Amino acid sequence: MKLFVDADACPVTREAISAARAQGVTVVLAGNESQNLTRYTERAGVEAVQVGVGPDAADFAIIGRLSPEDIVVTNDTGLAAMVLGRGARAISPRGRVFSPYTIDAELAVRHAEQQHRRAGGRTRGPAPFEPEDREHFRETLIRLLRESRQSG
């Protein structure tokens, strides 16, 4: 079992590493080459996968290494859908666990919003990231890690 972090602009990388290390789980950070991921690899149990700056490069690096018992931290609904399709679990930086029962609807909403923006429309961005979001993420990730360790 590993914890993968889609590290491009991830606000909870430190929390993810801390929670995984406390459970004895290896962390794999995937991010483009503009990210300084090596600052995290000095810690035991943390690996970095540097990818090019192309779109979705980190996503495909994660999917290529993923096993069904793994967990992925991502805010990308498309990556979450691929993770769920591989039988693994996905959690957002705000602590929302992606569900195979709702992912198709989430992808449809994402697509509709993209079309709206391409047509010149505006959509609301995400709410500001709050300390409560960070705490909810930490608590939910710890629960997921424990559940995965018990079932594995």
Secondary structure by P-SEA (a helix, b strand, c coil): cbbbbcccccccaaaaaaaaaaabbbbbbbbccccccccccccccbbbbbbccccaaaaaaaaaaccccbbbbcccaaaaaaaaaacbbbbcccbbbbbcccaaaaaaaaaaaaaaaaabbbbbccccccaaaaaaaaaaaaaaaaaaaaac
